[in-house]
């Protein structure tokens, strides 16, 4: 806390920049308050209760980032991992949500062990930089796809997988307006450019009659029922193959997604260790609170791009998450078309990590390529990681460069291969 008063808070302009960055990051990720409960509802968790778990876990995560790591990172239940929680563990594998919570807790314990021991450094050294960059870029491309879908600029095709949406669609036109405005303000280095663009686009959308219907009504009276989600983990099938397989997949997603993302967007890498540890402990809290695991939100990059450099940005986001308990109906006035441009630009920023991949070395580039394209195309972060981590040592062996792969790299490749084989059976 003292560092803020000695640093950012001593400079009024820096303080304003951090607060605006926090507001920007919050608005960029605020859709998770509604979207996460709706996704978890497909796993059987009541949406009117999991909305509280989503908010509480986000508040705790952001506070840890603020007071422990002093990092401009927003932690919240993540897109991708919540889909894995619901559609892979519960729907495809047939486990109920209490078992999925137990899987999250065990995976969280593994994450905490890795983060708080030398395994953090060992795994970081074992994973080649090309794959780390690919993870960030792949998630970035995934965000671009999500943003384009929210903007209704792309849609499911009739003669192809994806096709261009109608440019006469008012939602698409509003999103294009927001994208142009966001880019103009950002390129001119306007403080709070994304936040201002979101507000301006929302105002235009309101007067144009473009808004999203509130998907659910939040009744604070439901808070009395929220304890029904607390400590609901079911460890009955702890040693079963499906349970252990899910634990492995979820652990790998959380560890390497967080590692790749933090190494890609964290401005001050000296804060990596504490940020990584804070991320790990928050996954434990999220399981106890009754929601899917938290992750370092990729949308944090929107706040960082707006000038966020310290934990003050995370603290601002925490306060806004807490206040959202009382103002969720107001989020309906911020249409998806206003949020989509920020998500698209954020994803594009994350894809800049590809510049650090050795394109001239196909044994480095091709595994990275698999990660980048398969994360969005499969809609699964774990699938993209599995193909990339399996292909990397295989190509090095084919190229006669066996010693370039860390011994742990071979182990990870084998484990990810097993994961693909077993997962195909569900």
N, C-alpha and C positions, 0 to 999 in steps of 0.2 A: 504493500500500500504506500509506503514511504517513497518508493521509486516514482510513483505517479506524481506526488506533490513536488519532488525534487526535479522531475523531468517534465512530463506532459502537462500536468496541472499548473506548473510554473509558467508555462507558455500558453496563454489564452487561446491563441490560434491553433496550437497543437491539440489542446483539449477539445476545441470545437471539431477539429478534424477527426479525432478519435470517436467522439459521440456520433457525428454524422456517419462515420464508417460503421459503427455499431447499428445505427438505425437502418442503414442501407443493407447490411448483412441480414438483419432481422426480417426486413420486408422481402428480401430475396428468398429466404428460407421459410417465411411465415406460412406458406401453403402446406407445410408439413403438419401443422396443427390440425388441419382438416383432413389431408390426404392420408396421413399415417393411420388414424383411427378407422378410416374407411377401408384401407387395405387389410388391417388386422381384423376387421369385422368378418372378412372371408375366412379367417382362421377360427372364428367363433368367439372372439373377444368383443364384448359390447362396446360399440363406438362411443356411446354417451359416457362411458367410464374411462376408456383408454385415452380419451382426449385429455383427461387430467394427468394420466401417466406420461403422455407425450410432453405436456407443458412442464411438469415437475422435473422430469429427467433432463429436459433442456435447461431449466434454470440451474439445477445442480451442476451440470456439465460446464455451463458458461461461467459459473462462480468459481469452479476449480481452475478453469483457464485464466480467470482474472486474478485470483489471489494466490494460486500455487505456481502456475507456469508463467504468468504475466505475458500471455500470448494472445494475439488477435485471431483466435480460432473459436468458432461457434460449434458446440457439440449438441447434437440433436439426433433422435431416432432417424436412421438414414434410409433414403431411397436405395433400393437394390438389396440391402440386407433385410429390410422389412418384407420385400417381395420373396426373398429366399425363405424367410421365417414362415410366411403364409403359404406360398404356392408350391414350394419345394418340400418343406418339412411337413406341413399340415395337409395340404391338398394332395400332392403327388405321393408322399411317403405314408400318408394316412395316420400321422400322429396327431393327438389333440393338442390344443394350445398350451395346456399346463406342462406337457412334455417338451414343447418347444421352448417354453420359459426355462425349464431345467437345462435344456441344451444351451441356451443363451448364458446361463449362469456358469456352467462347466467351461464353456468357451471363454467366458470372461475371466475365469480363474487362470486358464492357460495364458490368456492375454496379459494378465497382471504379472504372472510368473516371468514371461518373456520380457515385459517392460521393465521390471524391477531387478533383473539379473543381467549377467554378462551375455545372455542369449540375445538381448536386444542388439548389441554390437555385433555378435557373431552372425546373426541372421542378416543384419544390414550389410555386412561385408560379404556374405555368401550370395546375396542377390545382386546380379550384375546391374550396373547403372542403366543399361539400356532397358531392362525390364521395369526398373523403378520409374523411369521416365514414361514408359509405355503405360503403366498403370494409371498415372496421372492423366496422360493424354487420352487413354481409353475411357476413363470416367468423364473426361471433358467432352469427348464426342458423344457419350451417352447423355450428358446434360444438354448438348446441342439438339439431339434428337427429341428429348423431352420438351425443350423450349419450343422447337418448331411444331410439335404436336399441340402444345398449349396455345400456340399462336394460330393453330389451324392452317398453317402454311404447308404442312404435309399431312397426308392421310393414307389409310390403307388403300392400295390400288386395286383396280379391277383386272388389269392385265399385267400388273407388276406388284411387287411387295409393297412399295411406297410410291406415291405419286404426288404431284403438286396439288395443293388445295386451291379452291376457287379464289381468285384475287378480287372477286366482287363481293366476297364474304366480309361483312362489316368488322367481324372479329379479326380477320387477317389484316384488313386495312388499318385497324387500330394498332395492331402489333407492329406493323411496318412503320407506322408513325412513331411509335415508342422506340423502335430500333434505331431509326434515323436520328431521333432526338437524343437518345442515350449515347450514340456514337459521336454526335456533334459536341455534346457537352464533355464527354470523356476526352476526346482528342484535343479539346481546348483547355484541359486540366482544370475544369470547373469543380470546386470543392463540393462533394456530395452529388456528383453528376448523376449517378444511378438513382439515388433517392429522389432527386428533383424530377427526373424523367418518369419515375413510377408515379409520383403525385400528379404531374402534369397529364400523363396518359390516362390516369384514373379519372381526372376531372373531365377530360375530353370524352372518355367513355361514358361517364355518368350523363352528360348532357346529350350524348348521342344515343342514349338508351341502351348501351352495351354494358351488361353486368352479369355476374355469375349468380345463379340461384344458390342461396345458402344450403349446403347439402344436409345440414342437421341443426337442430336448435340446442344450444347449450343451456342447460338448466342447472344453476349452481346448487339447487336442492339435491341434485344427483351426487354431489360431493359426499353426502352421508352414506351413499352406497359404494363409494370408491374402495373402501377396505376389502371388498370382495375380490379385488385384483391383487392385493398385497400377499406376498409369500405363498404363491399358488403353485410353485414348481413341483412337478411330479417326477420323481427319480425311480419309479417302479421298474422301468426297462433300461436302467443305466448301462448294463453290460451287453445289451442287444446290438447286433450289427447295424441296424438303421440308426440307432441312437449315436453310436460311436462315429459312424460315417458322417452324420449331420454335425457332430461336434467338430470333427476335423475340418469339414468344409467351412463352417461358420468361423472357426478360429483363424483359418488361413485368410478368409475374406477380411476379417477385422484387422488382423495384424498387418497384412501386406497392403491393404487399401489405405489404412491409416499411415503406415510407413511411407508409402509412395506419395500420398497426398501431402503430408507434412514436409517431406523433402522437396516437394514441388512448389508449395505456395508459402511456407513459413518464411517470413522476411529475415529473421534472425535465427540461423541454424543452431546457435549456441543454446537456444531454448528447446531444442528438439527433445532431449531426454525427459524433461519435466512435462512437456506437452504430451509426449507419448505415454508417460505414466498416468497423467491425468485422464487421458482418453481411455486407458485400460480400466481404471477404477470406475469411471462413469458407466461403462458397460455393465459392471456388477450392479450398480444402483438401478439401472434401467430394468434389469431382470427382476430385482426385488420389488420395483414399483409396478410391474405388470405390463411392460411393453417390450417391443423388439429392441435389439442393441442400439446404443447411440454410436455415432461415428463423428469424425471431424467433417463437418459439412463442407462440401466442395464450394457451396455458395459463400463461404468465408472469403473466398478470393474476391468477391464483389466488394466486401468491406475493405479488404487489403488494398484493392485497386483504388478505393476512395481515400486511402491514406492511413488505414488502421495499422498500428505498429506495436501496441501494448495491450495489456489486459483490460484497459479502460474500454476498448471496443467490445470485448466479451462481457464486461460488466453491464454496459448499456444494453446489449442484447438480452442479458439475463433479466434486467428490469422490465424490458418490453415483453418478454415471454410471460413474466409474472402478471403484468397488467393485462395481457391478452385474455386472462381468465374472465375479466369483466367486460372486455370490449371485442370479443370474438365476432358479434354481429357486424361490427364496422369493417371486418375483413371482406365482407361481401361487396363492399364498395370498391375494393381493389380487384379488378378483373384479372383473370389469368393472362389476358392479352397485355396487361401492364407489367406483369412479372416476367413473362416469356422473354422479352428482349434482354433483360439482365442475365437470365439463365443462359441464353445463347452466347452472349458476349463473354460471360464467365467461362463457359465451356471452351470457347475459342482461345481464351487466355491460357487455360490449362493445356491446350494442345500445343502451345509453344514449346513445351518440354521436349517435343520431337526433335528440336534443333540439336539436342545433346546426344542423339542416337547416331551411331556410326553407320550412315547409309552406304558407305563404300564397302562395308563388311557384311555380306549377306547373312552370315551365321549370327550376327548381332541383330540385324535389321528384321529378318523374317520372324523370329519369335516375338519381337516387339510388335511387328505388324499384326500377328495373330491376336495378341492381347488387345490392341487398339480396335480392331474391326469386330472381334467376337464379343466384346463386352456389350456394345450397343446392339449388334445384330442378333445376338442370342437373348438379349435382355437379362443377362446374368453375368455379374462380375466374377463369380466363381468359375464359370465356364471359360471366360477369357483368360483368367489367371492359369487355369489348369492346362490349356493348350499351350500358352506361352512358356510356362515353367517346364512342361514336358518336352517341348520342341528344342529349348535352348541347349541342354546337355546332349541331346541326340544329334543336333547339327554340328556341335563341336567335335563329337566323336567321328562323324562322317568326314569332317574337315581335317582330321588328324591333330586336333588341338585339345587333347584330353585334359592337359594340365591347366588350361585356362579356366576350368570350371572348379569352383570350390567343392570340397567333398560334401558339404551340406547341400550344395546345389544339385548334386546327383540324388541325394536323399529326398530333397523336395520334389524333384522331377518324378521320381518313382512314386512318391506318395500322391502326387497330383494325378499321375496316370491311373493309379488304383482308384482314386476318387472318381475319375471319368468312367472307369469300367463299372464300378458299383452303382454309380448314380444313374447310368443308362438302364439299370435294371428296375428303376422305380418310375 
